[in-house]
Amino acid sequence: PPPPPPPPPPPPHPHLFFQAEDGIRAQPRARGLGDVYKRQTRNYAAGIPTASVVIGLVKDGEILIGVNYDPFLNEMFHAEKGCGAFMNDRKLNVSQKKDLRGTIIATDKSRSWEETTHTLDLVKFASQRSCTIRIMGSSALAISYVAAGRYDLYFHSGLSPWDQVAGILLVEEATGIVTDRSGGKISLKSNGIIAANRSLSRTFINETAELRWRHQLRQNR
């Protein structure tokens, strides 16, 4: 006789949802616990080897696990809340620079022209202080590089949850700090992001207080 059919799949967990770059794949009653993942398609589709896969576990708005894998360099950035941040097996720490001069600052283009012009004003400000500016086209990797001490600071006018979910936890677990653009508590829907070590973050926030970027309201995404 033919083998019995396989058992039906278990019912979906009512508190679990998946949010991806191309939308939310969710159960109707999803709440509380989520898994956010990202694949940066634009660089990858163009054959530019700067892309990664991001996975994050979030419960009630708190990021518990963040993973960012760069398949081109075989670098796995990973962090668990309270357990430190790592790249493969190497423990990560943010850079210890306190002054903006000589730092490497990363950002990415914003989606609206108004946000982009304000970002360029900030890039000009940083360049006048002998900062090196980097635009990777991968915000997820750039924030991970802050955790690794490769970049000293990252800022952006407003990222999607999947762009920053791993990086926020990585930087925090690497003894850094991540805030919104006003220096307030970060969340996955915050008005902008600044990631750095604590001293450099304070310096950046103080010295950019008069720039339009610091006071711009995030536009709906």
Backbone torsions as a table, in degrees:
resi	resn	phi	psi	omega
1	PRO	NA	153.4	179.7
2	PRO	-66.9	153.6	-179.8
3	PRO	-65.7	150.7	179.3
4	PRO	-63.7	150.9	178.8
5	PRO	-65.8	153.6	179.7
6	PRO	-66.1	152.9	179.4
7	PRO	-64.6	152.8	178.8
8	PRO	-66.2	153.1	179.4
9	PRO	-66.1	151.6	178.7
10	PRO	-64.0	154.9	178.1
11	PRO	-62.9	147.7	-179.5
12	PRO	-64.7	146.1	178.9
13	HIS	-67.5	126.9	-175.2
14	PRO	-69.0	-13.4	-175.8
15	HIS	-111.7	14.8	-174.8
16	LEU	-118.2	133.3	173.8
17	PHE	-140.0	159.3	178.7
18	PHE	-119.3	127.6	178.4
19	GLN	-118.3	124.7	-175.6
20	ALA	-122.5	171.8	-179.2
21	GLU	-59.0	-30.8	-177.7
22	ASP	-98.1	16.4	175.1
23	GLY	132.7	-179.7	-178.7
24	ILE	-97.5	129.6	172.9
25	ARG	-109.6	100.1	-166.6
26	ALA	-133.1	156.2	167.9
27	GLN	-82.6	148.7	-175.8
28	PRO	-57.2	-32.3	-176.3
29	ARG	-99.8	17.0	-174.9
30	ALA	-61.2	136.7	174.4
31	ARG	-163.7	152.5	169.1
32	GLY	85.7	-60.5	-170.5
33	LEU	-115.1	128.6	-176.5
34	GLY	-142.6	159.7	178.1
35	ASP	-127.3	116.7	-175.5
36	VAL	-110.2	130.0	177.8
37	TYR	-134.1	159.9	-171.9
38	LYS	-143.4	138.6	167.7
39	ARG	-129.2	120.6	-176.2
40	GLN	-81.5	104.8	-167.3
41	THR	-87.6	-29.6	-171.2
42	ARG	-66.2	-50.6	176.4
43	ASN	-60.7	-45.3	-177.0
44	TYR	-61.3	-44.4	-178.6
45	ALA	-64.9	-28.5	-179.5
46	ALA	-88.3	1.5	-179.4
47	GLY	78.7	17.2	178.5
48	ILE	-89.9	120.5	-173.7
49	PRO	-80.3	51.9	175.0
50	THR	-133.3	84.8	-178.6
51	ALA	-157.8	160.6	-178.3
52	SER	-155.4	170.0	175.2
53	VAL	-112.9	128.4	-176.0
54	VAL	-115.5	135.5	173.7
55	ILE	-131.9	134.1	177.4
56	GLY	-138.8	142.9	176.5
57	LEU	-109.7	122.7	-174.9
58	VAL	-126.1	132.6	177.2
59	LYS	-128.6	120.9	179.6
60	ASP	51.0	40.0	177.7
61	GLY	83.8	-5.2	-179.4
62	GLU	-99.4	128.1	179.8
63	ILE	-81.4	121.0	-177.1
64	LEU	-100.4	-36.6	-178.9
65	ILE	-139.9	138.5	175.2
66	GLY	-137.2	131.1	179.6
67	VAL	-132.6	134.8	176.7
68	ASN	-136.5	113.0	-175.0
69	TYR	-110.5	123.7	174.3
70	ASP	-98.7	105.0	-175.6
71	PRO	-73.4	-19.6	-178.1
72	PHE	-75.4	-36.0	178.7
73	LEU	-105.4	-0.1	-177.4
74	ASN	53.9	47.5	178.4
75	GLU	-112.7	120.3	179.6
76	MET	-107.1	104.8	174.7
77	PHE	-87.7	127.2	-176.4
78	HIS	-149.7	148.0	179.8
79	ALA	-151.0	144.7	170.8
80	GLU	-122.8	136.5	-174.6
81	LYS	-55.3	126.1	179.2
82	GLY	84.4	0.9	-174.5
83	CYS	-120.1	5.8	179.5
84	GLY	90.7	171.1	179.0
85	ALA	-119.5	145.7	-174.6
86	PHE	-140.8	152.3	166.1
87	MET	-117.6	110.6	-166.7
88	ASN	55.3	-114.6	-179.0
89	ASP	-103.7	2.1	-175.5
90	ARG	-92.7	128.0	178.6
91	LYS	-71.1	139.3	-175.3
92	LEU	-103.6	148.1	171.7
93	ASN	-143.0	140.0	177.2
94	VAL	-67.2	163.0	177.5
95	SER	-66.2	163.9	-176.8
96	GLN	-112.5	17.3	180.0
97	LYS	-68.6	141.2	-177.0
98	LYS	-110.7	-23.7	-178.1
99	ASP	-107.3	146.1	-178.1
100	LEU	-67.6	-29.1	-176.4
101	ARG	-62.9	129.9	178.5
102	GLY	82.2	3.4	-179.9
103	THR	-83.4	161.4	171.8
104	ILE	-104.8	116.0	-177.2
105	ILE	-114.7	132.7	-178.0
106	ALA	-115.8	150.9	174.4
107	THR	-155.0	-178.1	175.6
108	ASP	-143.9	158.1	179.8
109	LYS	-62.4	138.9	175.3
110	SER	-84.7	167.0	-175.6
111	ARG	-81.1	-29.1	179.6
112	SER	-101.3	154.4	-179.8
113	TRP	-67.1	-38.0	179.3
114	GLU	-61.6	-46.7	178.6
115	GLU	-62.5	-38.2	-179.3
116	THR	-65.7	-41.3	179.2
117	THR	-64.3	-37.6	177.3
118	HIS	-68.4	-36.0	175.7
119	THR	-63.9	-41.0	179.4
120	LEU	-65.3	-34.1	174.2
121	ASP	-60.1	-40.4	-179.8
122	LEU	-70.8	-36.4	175.9
123	VAL	-61.9	-42.3	177.1
124	LYS	-61.5	-43.7	177.9
125	PHE	-57.6	-46.5	-178.4
126	ALA	-66.4	-39.3	-179.5
127	SER	-63.9	-36.0	178.8
128	GLN	-67.1	-15.0	177.7
129	ARG	-106.4	24.9	174.9
130	SER	62.0	28.3	174.2
131	CYS	-82.6	148.5	171.7
132	THR	-93.8	130.9	-177.0
133	ILE	-105.2	135.6	177.7
134	ARG	-128.1	133.2	173.0
135	ILE	-125.5	106.5	-173.7
136	MET	-87.3	-27.9	-169.3
137	GLY	82.2	8.8	175.8
138	SER	-140.0	94.9	-179.6
139	SER	-62.9	-35.7	-178.9
140	ALA	-61.7	-44.8	178.7
141	LEU	-69.8	-38.5	-178.6
142	ALA	-61.0	-42.7	178.8
143	ILE	-67.5	-37.3	175.8
144	SER	-62.0	-35.2	178.1
145	TYR	-67.5	-30.6	173.2
146	VAL	-63.4	-44.8	178.5
147	ALA	-59.7	-34.3	-178.1
148	ALA	-83.9	-4.1	-178.6
149	GLY	80.2	7.4	178.5
150	ARG	-76.7	-43.2	170.9
151	TYR	-104.7	149.6	179.8
152	ASP	-89.6	-29.8	-176.7
153	LEU	-156.4	146.3	173.6
154	TYR	-130.4	138.7	174.3
155	PHE	-138.5	153.1	177.3
156	HIS	-158.8	153.7	-176.3
157	SER	-76.1	-17.9	178.5
158	GLY	162.6	108.9	-177.2
159	LEU	-99.0	159.8	171.7
160	SER	-75.9	157.9	-178.0
161	PRO	-53.4	-41.6	-175.7
162	TRP	-70.9	-20.0	177.5
163	ASP	-73.6	-28.1	-168.5
164	GLN	-123.3	-6.3	-171.1
165	VAL	-60.2	-43.6	179.2
166	ALA	-75.0	-41.8	-175.2
167	GLY	-62.9	-38.3	178.7
168	ILE	-57.3	-50.3	-178.6
169	LEU	-67.9	-38.5	179.7
170	LEU	-59.2	-47.8	-178.4
171	VAL	-66.2	-43.4	-180.0
172	GLU	-63.3	-40.7	179.8
173	GLU	-75.3	-15.0	176.5
174	ALA	-95.3	22.9	176.6
175	THR	72.2	16.7	177.0
176	GLY	-97.0	-170.2	179.3
177	ILE	-138.0	143.8	177.0
178	VAL	-126.7	126.3	-179.4
179	THR	-129.9	172.5	168.1
180	ASP	-79.1	-177.2	-172.2
181	ARG	-70.5	-14.3	177.3
182	SER	-95.1	-0.4	-177.4
183	GLY	91.1	6.7	179.8
184	GLY	-84.7	178.3	-177.0
185	LYS	-61.1	134.7	-178.7
186	ILE	-82.5	149.7	169.1
187	SER	-146.0	174.9	-178.9
188	LEU	-71.5	-9.0	178.2
189	LYS	-124.3	27.5	-175.8
190	SER	-70.3	162.5	175.8
191	ASN	-83.9	84.7	-179.9
192	GLY	86.4	171.6	-177.8
193	ILE	-147.5	139.6	171.9
194	ILE	-133.1	123.4	-179.0
195	ALA	-125.6	127.7	-177.6
196	ALA	-171.1	-173.7	167.2
197	ASN	-77.3	165.5	-171.3
198	ARG	-63.8	-42.3	-177.8
199	SER	-67.4	-45.6	-179.8
200	LEU	-67.2	-35.5	177.5
201	SER	-61.3	-44.8	177.9
202	ARG	-62.1	-42.6	179.1
203	THR	-62.0	-45.9	-179.7
204	PHE	-61.3	-45.1	-179.3
205	ILE	-64.8	-41.5	-179.8
206	ASN	-67.6	-43.4	-173.8
207	GLU	-79.0	-15.6	178.9
208	THR	-105.4	15.2	-172.5
209	ALA	-58.2	-30.1	-175.8
210	GLU	-93.5	-3.8	-177.4
211	LEU	-79.6	147.3	-177.4
212	ARG	-62.3	-33.8	-178.2
213	TRP	-56.3	-36.4	-176.5
214	ARG	-68.9	-23.3	-173.1
215	HIS	-113.8	6.4	-178.7
216	GLN	-78.9	136.0	175.4
217	LEU	-81.0	137.2	179.4
218	ARG	-64.7	134.0	178.4
219	GLN	-82.5	153.3	179.2
220	ASN	-61.1	137.0	-178.5
221	ARG	-103.1	NA	NA
